[in-house]
């Protein structure tokens, strides 16, 4: 009786293994048909993932910087054209310019002292 149960279990196990192999083949065929085999190879290569993400991050950062520069330049140009003739705005920008120059002069002085 024990041998019969063992044989039945082995038979069931064998059938399950055959079904699993058949399912694996079907999945592999479907993946290949869908053109996902390149994607699967990509997922199995961690260096390729790291490299592509690194490049994507670099170019996103560059795009952000260039875009922000263009938007800020246009915004400043428009504001100067609109508000540049007002006396208090001109004084405000002059004060900002003096402040920046003072900071640059003090930084140059400190740099000279460090030598």
N, CA, C and O atoms as a GROMACS GRO file, in nm:
protein
  460
    1UNK      N    1   0.082  -0.119   0.000
    1UNK     CA    2   0.000   0.000   0.000
    1UNK      C    3   0.087   0.126   0.000
    1UNK      O    4   0.057   0.224  -0.068
    2UNK      N    5   0.194   0.121   0.076
    2UNK     CA    6   0.284   0.235   0.083
    2UNK      C    7   0.353   0.258  -0.050
    2UNK      O    8   0.369   0.373  -0.092
    3UNK      N    9   0.392   0.153  -0.117
    3UNK     CA   10   0.458   0.167  -0.246
    3UNK      C   11   0.362   0.225  -0.349
    3UNK      O   12   0.403   0.304  -0.434
    4UNK      N   13   0.236   0.188  -0.341
    4UNK     CA   14   0.136   0.238  -0.434
    4UNK      C   15   0.118   0.389  -0.415
    4UNK      O   16   0.110   0.464  -0.513
    5UNK      N   17   0.113   0.433  -0.287
    5UNK     CA   18   0.100   0.577  -0.259
    5UNK      C   19   0.223   0.652  -0.309
    5UNK      O   20   0.212   0.761  -0.366
    6UNK      N   21   0.338   0.595  -0.288
    6UNK     CA   22   0.462   0.659  -0.332
    6UNK      C   23   0.465   0.668  -0.484
    6UNK      O   24   0.506   0.770  -0.540
    7UNK      N   25   0.420   0.562  -0.550
    7UNK     CA   26   0.418   0.564  -0.696
    7UNK      C   27   0.318   0.667  -0.747
    7UNK      O   28   0.345   0.737  -0.845
    8UNK      N   29   0.204   0.678  -0.681
    8UNK     CA   30   0.103   0.777  -0.722
    8UNK      C   31   0.157   0.919  -0.704
    8UNK      O   32   0.139   1.005  -0.789
    9UNK      N   33   0.226   0.941  -0.590
    9UNK     CA   34   0.284   1.073  -0.564
    9UNK      C   35   0.392   1.107  -0.667
    9UNK      O   36   0.400   1.220  -0.715
   10UNK      N   37   0.474   1.007  -0.700
   10UNK     CA   38   0.576   1.030  -0.801
   10UNK      C   39   0.514   1.061  -0.938
   10UNK      O   40   0.562   1.146  -1.012
   11UNK      N   41   0.406   0.990  -0.968
   11UNK     CA   42   0.337   1.013  -1.095
   11UNK      C   43   0.278   1.154  -1.100
   11UNK      O   44   0.289   1.224  -1.201
   12UNK      N   45   0.216   1.195  -0.989
   12UNK     CA   46   0.158   1.330  -0.982
   12UNK      C   47   0.268   1.436  -0.993
   12UNK      O   48   0.253   1.537  -1.061
   13UNK      N   49   0.378   1.410  -0.924
   13UNK     CA   50   0.491   1.503  -0.927
   13UNK      C   51   0.546   1.514  -1.069
   13UNK      O   52   0.580   1.623  -1.115
   14UNK      N   53   0.556   1.402  -1.136
   14UNK     CA   54   0.606   1.400  -1.272
   14UNK      C   55   0.512   1.478  -1.365
   14UNK      O   56   0.558   1.554  -1.451
   15UNK      N   57   0.384   1.460  -1.348
   15UNK     CA   58   0.286   1.534  -1.430
   15UNK      C   59   0.295   1.683  -1.404
   15UNK      O   60   0.287   1.763  -1.497
   16UNK      N   61   0.312   1.721  -1.277
   16UNK     CA   62   0.324   1.863  -1.243
   16UNK      C   63   0.450   1.923  -1.305
   16UNK      O   64   0.448   2.035  -1.356
   17UNK      N   65   0.559   1.849  -1.300
   17UNK     CA   66   0.684   1.898  -1.359
   17UNK      C   67   0.669   1.916  -1.510
   17UNK      O   68   0.718   2.014  -1.566
   18UNK      N   69   0.600   1.821  -1.574
   18UNK     CA   70   0.578   1.833  -1.718
   18UNK      C   71   0.491   1.955  -1.749
   18UNK      O   72   0.517   2.027  -1.845
   19UNK      N   73   0.388   1.980  -1.668
   19UNK     CA   74   0.301   2.096  -1.688
   19UNK      C   75   0.380   2.226  -1.667
   19UNK      O   76   0.364   2.322  -1.742
   20UNK      N   77   0.465   2.227  -1.564
   20UNK     CA   78   0.545   2.346  -1.538
   20UNK      C   79   0.641   2.374  -1.654
   20UNK      O   80   0.656   2.489  -1.695
   21UNK      N   81   0.704   2.271  -1.707
   21UNK     CA   82   0.795   2.290  -1.820
   21UNK      C   83   0.718   2.339  -1.942
   21UNK      O   84   0.766   2.426  -2.016
   22UNK      N   85   0.599   2.283  -1.964
   22UNK     CA   86   0.518   2.326  -2.076
   22UNK      C   87   0.477   2.472  -2.059
   22UNK      O   88   0.481   2.550  -2.154
   23UNK      N   89   0.438   2.510  -1.936
   23UNK     CA   90   0.402   2.648  -1.909
   23UNK      C   91   0.522   2.742  -1.927
   23UNK      O   92   0.507   2.853  -1.979
   24UNK      N   93   0.639   2.697  -1.885
   24UNK     CA   94   0.759   2.778  -1.904
   24UNK      C   95   0.786   2.800  -2.052
   24UNK      O   96   0.822   2.910  -2.093
   25UNK      N   97   0.769   2.697  -2.131
   25UNK     CA   98   0.790   2.710  -2.275
   25UNK      C   99   0.689   2.806  -2.336
   25UNK      O  100   0.724   2.890  -2.419
   26UNK      N  101   0.564   2.794  -2.293
   26UNK     CA  102   0.460   2.883  -2.345
   26UNK      C  103   0.490   3.029  -2.309
   26UNK      O  104   0.477   3.118  -2.392
   27UNK      N  105   0.530   3.051  -2.185
   27UNK     CA  106   0.564   3.187  -2.142
   27UNK      C  107   0.682   3.239  -2.222
   27UNK      O  108   0.682   3.355  -2.265
   28UNK      N  109   0.783   3.156  -2.243
   28UNK     CA  110   0.900   3.197  -2.321
   28UNK      C  111   0.859   3.231  -2.465
   28UNK      O  112   0.910   3.327  -2.522
   29UNK      N  113   0.770   3.153  -2.523
   29UNK     CA  114   0.723   3.181  -2.658
   29UNK      C  115   0.646   3.312  -2.664
   29UNK      O  116   0.666   3.392  -2.755
   30UNK      N  117   0.560   3.334  -2.567
   30UNK     CA  118   0.481   3.458  -2.563
   30UNK      C  119   0.571   3.580  -2.544
   30UNK      O  120   0.550   3.684  -2.607
   31UNK      N  121   0.671   3.567  -2.458
   31UNK     CA  122   0.765   3.677  -2.435
   31UNK      C  123   0.840   3.708  -2.562
   31UNK      O  124   0.859   3.824  -2.598
   32UNK      N  125   0.883   3.604  -2.631
   32UNK     CA  126   0.956   3.622  -2.756
   32UNK      C  127   0.866   3.683  -2.863
   32UNK      O  128   0.909   3.772  -2.937
   33UNK      N  129   0.742   3.638  -2.871
   33UNK     CA  130   0.647   3.693  -2.968
   33UNK      C  131   0.620   3.840  -2.941
   33UNK      O  132   0.605   3.919  -3.035
   34UNK      N  133   0.613   3.878  -2.815
   34UNK     CA  134   0.583   4.016  -2.779
   34UNK      C  135   0.705   4.107  -2.792
   34UNK      O  136   0.692   4.229  -2.780
   35UNK      N  137   0.821   4.050  -2.816
   35UNK     CA  138   0.942   4.130  -2.828
   35UNK      C  139   0.998   4.172  -2.695
   35UNK      O  140   1.072   4.270  -2.686
   36UNK      N  141   0.965   4.101  -2.592
   36UNK     CA  142   1.012   4.137  -2.458
   36UNK      C  143   1.142   4.069  -2.420
   36UNK      O  144   1.193   4.089  -2.310
   37UNK      N  145   1.198   3.989  -2.511
   37UNK     CA  146   1.320   3.918  -2.475
   37UNK      C  147   1.436   4.015  -2.455
   37UNK      O  148   1.523   3.991  -2.370
   38UNK      N  149   1.440   4.125  -2.531
   38UNK     CA  150   1.542   4.227  -2.507
   38UNK      C  151   1.524   4.292  -2.371
   38UNK      O  152   1.621   4.320  -2.300
   39UNK      N  153   1.400   4.315  -2.335
   39UNK     CA  154   1.371   4.375  -2.204
   39UNK      C  155   1.412   4.282  -2.091
   39UNK      O  156   1.464   4.327  -1.989
   40UNK      N  157   1.388   4.154  -2.109
   40UNK     CA  158   1.427   4.056  -2.006
   40UNK      C  159   1.578   4.051  -1.992
   40UNK      O  160   1.631   4.044  -1.881
   41UNK      N  161   1.650   4.056  -2.106
   41UNK     CA  162   1.797   4.061  -2.100
   41UNK      C  163   1.844   4.188  -2.031
   41UNK      O  164   1.941   4.187  -1.957
   42UNK      N  165   1.774   4.297  -2.057
   42UNK     CA  166   1.806   4.425  -1.993
   42UNK      C  167   1.790   4.415  -1.841
   42UNK      O  168   1.873   4.466  -1.766
   43UNK      N  169   1.684   4.350  -1.798
   43UNK     CA  170   1.659   4.337  -1.654
   43UNK      C  171   1.761   4.248  -1.585
   43UNK      O  172   1.784   4.262  -1.465
   44UNK      N  173   1.822   4.156  -1.659
   44UNK     CA  174   1.920   4.066  -1.600
   44UNK      C  175   2.061   4.123  -1.602
   44UNK      O  176   2.155   4.057  -1.558
   45UNK      N  177   2.077   4.246  -1.652
   45UNK     CA  178   2.208   4.308  -1.656
   45UNK      C  179   2.208   4.433  -1.568
   45UNK      O  180   2.168   4.540  -1.612
   46UNK      N  181   2.252   4.420  -1.442
   46UNK     CA  182   2.245   4.535  -1.352
   46UNK      C  183   2.332   4.652  -1.397
   46UNK      O  184   2.296   4.767  -1.372
   47UNK      N  185   2.444   4.627  -1.462
   47UNK     CA  186   2.529   4.737  -1.507
   47UNK      C  187   2.462   4.816  -1.618
   47UNK      O  188   2.477   4.938  -1.626
   48UNK      N  189   2.388   4.747  -1.703
   48UNK     CA  190   2.316   4.818  -1.809
   48UNK      C  191   2.207   4.905  -1.748
   48UNK      O  192   2.184   5.017  -1.795
   49UNK      N  193   2.140   4.856  -1.646
   49UNK     CA  194   2.036   4.935  -1.578
   49UNK      C  195   2.099   5.057  -1.512
   49UNK      O  196   2.047   5.168  -1.525
   50UNK      N  197   2.209   5.037  -1.443
   50UNK     CA  198   2.276   5.149  -1.376
   50UNK      C  199   2.321   5.252  -1.478
   50UNK      O  200   2.299   5.372  -1.459
   51UNK      N  201   2.382   5.209  -1.587
   51UNK     CA  202   2.433   5.300  -1.689
   51UNK      C  203   2.318   5.380  -1.752
   51UNK      O  204   2.329   5.502  -1.768
   52UNK      N  205   2.210   5.313  -1.789
   52UNK     CA  206   2.100   5.385  -1.854
   52UNK      C  207   2.033   5.482  -1.757
   52UNK      O  208   1.994   5.591  -1.798
   53UNK      N  209   2.020   5.443  -1.630
   53UNK     CA  210   1.962   5.535  -1.533
   53UNK      C  211   2.053   5.653  -1.505
   53UNK      O  212   2.006   5.765  -1.484
   54UNK      N  213   2.184   5.630  -1.505
   54UNK     CA  214   2.279   5.738  -1.486
   54UNK      C  215   2.268   5.840  -1.599
   54UNK      O  216   2.260   5.960  -1.575
   55UNK      N  217   2.269   5.790  -1.723
   55UNK     CA  218   2.256   5.880  -1.837
   55UNK      C  219   2.123   5.954  -1.836
   55UNK      O  220   2.118   6.074  -1.864
   56UNK      N  221   2.016   5.884  -1.803
   56UNK     CA  222   1.885   5.949  -1.798
   56UNK      C  223   1.884   6.059  -1.692
   56UNK      O  224   1.830   6.167  -1.716
   57UNK      N  225   1.943   6.033  -1.577
   57UNK     CA  226   1.948   6.134  -1.472
   57UNK      C  227   2.030   6.255  -1.511
   57UNK      O  228   1.992   6.368  -1.482
   58UNK      N  229   2.144   6.231  -1.577
   58UNK     CA  230   2.228   6.343  -1.622
   58UNK      C  231   2.152   6.431  -1.720
   58UNK      O  232   2.152   6.553  -1.707
   59UNK      N  233   2.087   6.370  -1.817
   59UNK     CA  234   2.018   6.450  -1.917
   59UNK      C  235   1.892   6.515  -1.862
   59UNK      O  236   1.855   6.624  -1.907
   60UNK      N  237   1.825   6.453  -1.766
   60UNK     CA  238   1.713   6.521  -1.700
   60UNK      C  239   1.761   6.644  -1.625
   60UNK      O  240   1.699   6.750  -1.630
   61UNK      N  241   1.874   6.628  -1.555
   61UNK     CA  242   1.930   6.742  -1.482
   61UNK      C  243   1.971   6.855  -1.574
   61UNK      O  244   1.942   6.972  -1.547
   62UNK      N  245   2.038   6.821  -1.685
   62UNK     CA  246   2.076   6.924  -1.782
   62UNK      C  247   1.954   6.992  -1.842
   62UNK      O  248   1.952   7.114  -1.859
   63UNK      N  249   1.854   6.914  -1.873
   63UNK     CA  250   1.730   6.972  -1.928
   63UNK      C  251   1.663   7.066  -1.829
   63UNK      O  252   1.612   7.171  -1.867
   64UNK      N  253   1.664   7.027  -1.702
   64UNK     CA  254   1.604   7.112  -1.600
   64UNK      C  255   1.680   7.243  -1.588
   64UNK      O  256   1.620   7.351  -1.582
   65UNK      N  257   1.813   7.234  -1.586
   65UNK     CA  258   1.895   7.355  -1.572
   65UNK      C  259   1.877   7.448  -1.692
   65UNK      O  260   1.858   7.568  -1.675
   66UNK      N  261   1.881   7.393  -1.811
   66UNK     CA  262   1.866   7.475  -1.931
   66UNK      C  263   1.725   7.537  -1.936
   66UNK      O  264   1.710   7.655  -1.965
   67UNK      N  265   1.624   7.456  -1.906
   67UNK     CA  266   1.487   7.508  -1.906
   67UNK      C  267   1.465   7.616  -1.803
   67UNK      O  268   1.402   7.718  -1.831
   68UNK      N  269   1.518   7.595  -1.682
   68UNK     CA  270   1.502   7.696  -1.576
   68UNK      C  271   1.575   7.824  -1.613
   68UNK      O  272   1.525   7.934  -1.585
   69UNK      N  273   1.692   7.813  -1.676
   69UNK     CA  274   1.767   7.931  -1.718
   69UNK      C  275   1.689   8.011  -1.822
   69UNK      O  276   1.681   8.134  -1.813
   70UNK      N  277   1.632   7.943  -1.918
   70UNK     CA  278   1.554   8.012  -2.022
   70UNK      C  279   1.433   8.080  -1.961
   70UNK      O  280   1.405   8.195  -1.993
   71UNK      N  281   1.361   8.009  -1.875
   71UNK     CA  282   1.241   8.067  -1.814
   71UNK      C  283   1.276   8.188  -1.727
   71UNK      O  284   1.209   8.290  -1.733
   72UNK      N  285   1.382   8.176  -1.648
   72UNK     CA  286   1.423   8.289  -1.563
   72UNK      C  287   1.472   8.407  -1.647
   72UNK      O  288   1.442   8.522  -1.614
   73UNK      N  289   1.546   8.381  -1.753
   73UNK     CA  290   1.595   8.489  -1.838
   73UNK      C  291   1.478   8.564  -1.902
   73UNK      O  292   1.477   8.687  -1.906
   74UNK      N  293   1.382   8.490  -1.952
   74UNK     CA  294   1.265   8.554  -2.014
   74UNK      C  295   1.187   8.632  -1.909
   74UNK      O  296   1.142   8.743  -1.935
   75UNK      N  297   1.171   8.573  -1.790
   75UNK     CA  298   1.097   8.641  -1.682
   75UNK      C  299   1.166   8.771  -1.642
   75UNK      O  300   1.100   8.874  -1.627
   76UNK      N  301   1.296   8.767  -1.624
   76UNK     CA  302   1.370   8.888  -1.586
   76UNK      C  303   1.361   8.992  -1.696
   76UNK      O  304   1.342   9.111  -1.669
   77UNK      N  305   1.374   8.950  -1.820
   77UNK     CA  306   1.366   9.044  -1.932
   77UNK      C  307   1.229   9.113  -1.934
   77UNK      O  308   1.221   9.235  -1.948
   78UNK      N  309   1.123   9.035  -1.919
   78UNK     CA  310   0.988   9.092  -1.920
   78UNK      C  311   0.969   9.186  -1.801
   78UNK      O  312   0.913   9.295  -1.816
   79UNK      N  313   1.015   9.146  -1.684
   79UNK     CA  314   1.001   9.232  -1.566
   79UNK      C  315   1.079   9.362  -1.582
   79UNK      O  316   1.030   9.468  -1.541
   80UNK      N  317   1.196   9.356  -1.638
   80UNK     CA  318   1.275   9.477  -1.659
   80UNK      C  319   1.206   9.568  -1.760
   80UNK      O  320   1.204   9.690  -1.743
   81UNK      N  321   1.148   9.510  -1.864
   81UNK     CA  322   1.078   9.591  -1.962
   81UNK      C  323   0.954   9.657  -1.902
   81UNK      O  324   0.922   9.772  -1.934
   82UNK      N  325   0.885   9.584  -1.816
   82UNK     CA  326   0.762   9.637  -1.757
   82UNK      C  327   0.793   9.732  -1.640
   82UNK      O  328   0.740   9.843  -1.633
   83UNK      N  329   0.880   9.687  -1.550
   83UNK     CA  330   0.903   9.761  -1.427
   83UNK      C  331   1.032   9.842  -1.427
   83UNK      O  332   1.062   9.910  -1.328
   84UNK      N  333   1.109   9.838  -1.533
   84UNK     CA  334   1.240   9.903  -1.536
   84UNK      C  335   1.232  10.053  -1.530
   84UNK      O  336   1.328  10.118  -1.487
   85UNK      N  337   1.121  10.111  -1.574
   85UNK     CA  338   1.108  10.257  -1.577
   85UNK      C  339   1.065  10.314  -1.443
   85UNK      O  340   1.071  10.436  -1.423
   86UNK      N  341   1.023  10.231  -1.353
   86UNK     CA  342   0.982  10.280  -1.221
   86UNK      C  343   1.106  10.307  -1.137
   86UNK      O  344   1.196  10.223  -1.132
   87UNK      N  345   1.113  10.424  -1.071
   87UNK     CA  346   1.235  10.461  -0.998
   87UNK      C  347   1.266  10.368  -0.882
   87UNK      O  348   1.384  10.338  -0.859
   88UNK      N  349   1.168  10.322  -0.808
   88UNK     CA  350   1.197  10.240  -0.691
   88UNK      C  351   1.248  10.103  -0.731
   88UNK      O  352   1.326  10.041  -0.658
   89UNK      N  353   1.206  10.055  -0.847
   89UNK     CA  354   1.255   9.925  -0.894
   89UNK      C  355   1.401   9.937  -0.935
   89UNK      O  356   1.481   9.849  -0.905
   90UNK      N  357   1.435  10.046  -1.003
   90UNK     CA  358   1.574  10.067  -1.043
   90UNK      C  359   1.665  10.078  -0.921
   90UNK      O  360   1.776  10.026  -0.922
   91UNK      N  361   1.618  10.146  -0.818
   91UNK     CA  362   1.697  10.157  -0.695
   91UNK      C  363   1.715  10.020  -0.630
   91UNK      O  364   1.822   9.987  -0.579
   92UNK      N  365   1.609   9.942  -0.632
   92UNK     CA  366   1.614   9.808  -0.573
   92UNK      C  367   1.719   9.722  -0.644
   92UNK      O  368   1.800   9.656  -0.579
   93UNK      N  369   1.716   9.724  -0.779
   93UNK     CA  370   1.815   9.647  -0.854
   93UNK      C  371   1.956   9.702  -0.834
   93UNK      O  372   2.052   9.625  -0.830
   94UNK      N  373   1.969   9.833  -0.820
   94UNK     CA  374   2.100   9.892  -0.794
   94UNK      C  375   2.153   9.846  -0.658
   94UNK      O  376   2.271   9.815  -0.645
   95UNK      N  377   2.066   9.842  -0.558
   95UNK     CA  378   2.106   9.793  -0.425
   95UNK      C  379   2.150   9.647  -0.431
   95UNK      O  380   2.247   9.608  -0.366
   96UNK      N  381   2.078   9.567  -0.507
   96UNK     CA  382   2.116   9.426  -0.521
   96UNK      C  383   2.253   9.416  -0.587
   96UNK      O  384   2.337   9.336  -0.545
   97UNK      N  385   2.277   9.496  -0.690
   97UNK     CA  386   2.406   9.496  -0.758
   97UNK      C  387   2.519   9.536  -0.665
   97UNK      O  388   2.626   9.476  -0.667
   98UNK      N  389   2.496   9.639  -0.584
   98UNK     CA  390   2.598   9.682  -0.487
   98UNK      C  391   2.625   9.571  -0.384
   98UNK      O  392   2.739   9.547  -0.347
   99UNK      N  393   2.520   9.505  -0.340
   99UNK     CA  394   2.533   9.397  -0.243
   99UNK      C  395   2.617   9.284  -0.300
   99UNK      O  396   2.705   9.231  -0.232
  100UNK      N  397   2.591   9.247  -0.424
  100UNK     CA  398   2.668   9.140  -0.489
  100UNK      C  399   2.814   9.182  -0.504
  100UNK      O  400   2.904   9.102  -0.480
  101UNK      N  401   2.837   9.305  -0.544
  101UNK     CA  402   2.975   9.354  -0.558
  101UNK      C  403   3.048   9.353  -0.424
  101UNK      O  404   3.165   9.316  -0.418
  102UNK      N  405   2.980   9.395  -0.317
  102UNK     CA  406   3.042   9.392  -0.183
  102UNK      C  407   3.080   9.251  -0.142
  102UNK      O  408   3.188   9.228  -0.087
  103UNK      N  409   2.992   9.156  -0.170
  103UNK     CA  410   3.021   9.016  -0.135
  103UNK      C  411   3.141   8.966  -0.215
  103UNK      O  412   3.227   8.896  -0.162
  104UNK      N  413   3.146   9.001  -0.343
  104UNK     CA  414   3.259   8.958  -0.425
  104UNK      C  415   3.390   9.020  -0.376
  104UNK      O  416   3.493   8.954  -0.373
  105UNK      N  417   3.386   9.149  -0.338
  105UNK     CA  418   3.506   9.215  -0.288
  105UNK      C  419   3.553   9.152  -0.157
  105UNK      O  420   3.673   9.131  -0.138
  106UNK      N  421   3.459   9.124  -0.067
  106UNK     CA  422   3.498   9.064   0.061
  106UNK      C  423   3.551   8.922   0.041
  106UNK      O  424   3.643   8.879   0.111
  107UNK      N  425   3.495   8.849  -0.055
  107UNK     CA  426   3.545   8.714  -0.083
  107UNK      C  427   3.686   8.721  -0.141
  107UNK      O  428   3.770   8.638  -0.109
  108UNK      N  429   3.711   8.819  -0.227
  108UNK     CA  430   3.844   8.835  -0.285
  108UNK      C  431   3.945   8.872  -0.177
  108UNK      O  432   4.059   8.826  -0.178
  109UNK      N  433   3.901   8.957  -0.082
  109UNK     CA  434   3.989   8.996   0.028
  109UNK      C  435   4.023   8.876   0.115
  109UNK      O  436   4.139   8.855   0.152
  110UNK      N  437   3.921   8.798   0.149
  110UNK     CA  438   3.945   8.679   0.231
  110UNK      C  439   4.033   8.578   0.159
  110UNK      O  440   4.114   8.510   0.222
  111UNK      N  441   4.016   8.568   0.030
  111UNK     CA  442   4.098   8.475  -0.047
  111UNK      C  443   4.244   8.521  -0.048
  111UNK      O  444   4.336   8.439  -0.042
  112UNK      N  445   4.264   8.652  -0.054
  112UNK     CA  446   4.398   8.706  -0.050
  112UNK      C  447   4.464   8.686   0.085
  112UNK      O  448   4.586   8.669   0.091
  113UNK      N  449   4.387   8.689   0.194
  113UNK     CA  450   4.441   8.668   0.328
  113UNK      C  451   4.480   8.523   0.350
  113UNK      O  452   4.570   8.494   0.429
  114UNK      N  453   4.414   8.432   0.280
  114UNK     CA  454   4.441   8.290   0.298
  114UNK      C  455   4.572   8.247   0.238
  114UNK      O  456   4.620   8.138   0.270
  115UNK      N  457   4.632   8.326   0.155
  115UNK     CA  458   4.758   8.287   0.090
  115UNK      C  459   4.870   8.297   0.182
  115UNK      O  460   4.983   8.268   0.144
   0.00000   0.00000   0.00000
